Amino acid sequence: MENSPTAQIEFKKLVHFAKFKKLRSAMSFLNCYPFGKFG
């Protein structure tokens, strides 16, 4: 990958977006199942 500042910024955005999406899916997964099922 190109080691330019622009490429690094795009990469960081991509990583942040992936983490955000993973967090969102985890949250919706937890919302689907009541916490009582885990307890």
Secondary structure, DSSP 8 states (H G I E B T S, - for coil): ---SHHHHHHHHHHHHHHHHHHHHHHHHHHHHS-GGGT-
